Amino acid sequence: MKSAVPLRLALALAPLAMSASAFAQTMDFDKVAIITEQMAPNLYILSGSAGLDPSHDDAAGGRIGVLAGPDGILMVDAQYAQLSDKVLAAIRRISAGPIRFLVNTHIHRDHTAGNAAFARMGAVIFAREELRDGMLRIAKSPNAAGNPLADPAALPVVTYGMGPPVSIHLDGETVDLIPVRAAHTGGDTMIRFANADVIMIGDFYRNYGYPFIDTNNGGSLKGMLEALDYTMKLSGPDTRLVPGHGTIIKRDDIVPYRDMISATTEKVRGLIAQGRTLDQVLAAKVTASYDAKLAGSTSASSDRFVAEMYEELKGK
Ligand SMILES: [Zn+2]
């Protein structure tokens, strides 16, 4: 019985493990268009077009932020490596200035695989120490060949831990790199544009499919709940919160999301207390009351979320 649990978890997590590599490789990057949305006079968000990325049908890859002005360009995240030319073309429609800084919200390749291309253009990459360590681990793994995250140029040059935010003053904007305790991954950062009143929050909030706690990369349920509380504390009522995927939200939109995670946590905790196995917990369909309301909800996305939650709660 004991060996069945990790196997079942492995199966539940399999679609996700593939989402970063196998899925991305099978998607048709030629068809992806980069859509630009202006958030403030000098701040833009770039997204890949919908219906092409099997990992996130709503938009291909993770959102990119572009702060542009007389001091040059700061980017948040760098998309899939296959889209670097299109991303650069979209940036050039905004500004001809030098791309000076690139900040990563977290390690996933739909946010970081373009790092090397932009570093070669002169961008200095900022990220959490944990993110850099994760890339070094990938570079040492037996199947590192061809992985854009294993390219030494992809590595962050400036790293930081859980201390106070790192602030970058550029183009009349104050950009705060705010570290988040292990949430979606172990190396998450929120990026706040103080004057624009915009925070790019990465993937610890997700309104397309169920939350993803990437425990293989150091993520945790506890940290995800903490990060959501922290985001609500940092935000005013009109602050625009830009997740890596899904729709742009405001502070109050976090409340039902956090409540869903808390309620699901309590259900799973109760089933664990009754001695239920992972298979039994998954069969109990504890997210059923949310499935119809949640865009991008699939049973694979629910099972992955519940399995990660089960493992973390069971471990305590
Ligand atoms: Zn992610």
Residues whose N, C-alpha, C, O or C-beta is under 5 A from the ligand:
A	BS01	ZN	H108 D203
